[in-house]
């Protein structure tokens, strides 16, 4: 069998004695969308940080195009994989446009300023993320949701082939959450972008081909939304006996009885 | 950038002319006293001011980005305290020899500055990673401890030595002849250029460290290099000029207000503005009082402190102070 394009095998990570992720394997193909769900502290962010090359797994391997992730030239890797962190606490009032332009770094010559083409791409990315009107605002003056849109635009300006997102929709309103998913779906169609996204918003998962549910650092279930999002599994993953789910057409509705 | 360049040229010229003895530029050509005064004292002093001002300002801008803290300053590294302590020990022990033409007092000051930086770095990186907050606090602590040690030494030695030690505590641009300045430039110029070469990567680190990694920056190598370069630059300037405060804060912030946050502009801009500012402050210190000269460190503190507070109030957008 051909090795998947992006492949993680038996990943393990520990903070001191605390085992945060153990024995997690997953693979991502071009133009696919994968959602990672799970309770707080179930190891989702640790996992995605390993996949982004920010944490070195204690055990296991990550390969991109068959080459170990840590053997990639950092600049070339940055043209393949972009990462959107949960929060970006910027201390200086950089303009939103400056932040988005920084996404062009892996493509631009090292000792030159970004050129007109970079600016064009950055503006297009801002537009795509629905944040064109924020271009000249200082990043520090933006709301949480606006920051998430700008940081998404930064990742899009990077023109990656795999986009890793850590709860990108946590501060977005209903419309902008839908816009985010629409944007990602459109990029999958047009540029073959692969998406791997952590989310607590289970309604969004209906747009994804693959759901990975994590519990206590391990994969509890893996499959389509219809396969994974059932009462028994969700109650187990989130540890609440009052969770209910309802499937209707393509949509999955999950709620908790209060 | 042109504005800054003009400001620098004008302030340099002004500083060359004014002083206790106003030098008429045309007199240099026919009056030997004027010529001696100009080439042995005035010109070296102004050049020293330019070199130290640009060094402090640019390393300030780089350190603010490195620590993601708008209040970081070269002296936060503990370097001024260490430098003053090194000089005080040498003065108190009466070491007056020269090594390779450089007075031992300067070498001791440089060694003290570097020792302080290494200590601060070691204290802050005892965990897995260097924490910006810990680094700043360690720097403040090392500065305070060295300050106390310097005061103790001052109290114990004879009055003449105590007075000489004061020079490193308050900062001064006193210099005779061009050689010391030349030696400094020899070390500092490559360090400046190296620091400027990191400005793009520093930009990304100033925005977010994790993001910088995923954008292909070798963050650890960049941080180590910038830290070492700043330590070297500030160590050299402190050993020559003592603890001259606030330039590393003021110049980068003023440039940011004028031209935005991009460090590829902030760093060279600070270089120019810091030089202009220190040279003017020194000229002011030389002429403000009819009876005596004010040390330049006192002048930068007196002007810089309030100006900094004003800047701070104007910049309420800072999310992290």
Interface residues (C-beta under 8 A of the other chain):
Chain A: X49 X52 X53 X54 X73 X74 X75 X76 X77 X78 X81 X82 X83 X85 X88 X89 X90 X91 X92 X93 X94 X95 X98 X99 X102 X103 X105 X106 X110 X111 X113 X138 X140 X141 X151 X154 X158
Chain B: X64 X65 X68 X69 X70 X197 X200 X203 X204 X206 X207 X208 X210 X211 X213 X214 X215 X216 X217 X218 X256 X260 X261 X262 X264 X315 X317 X318 X319 X320
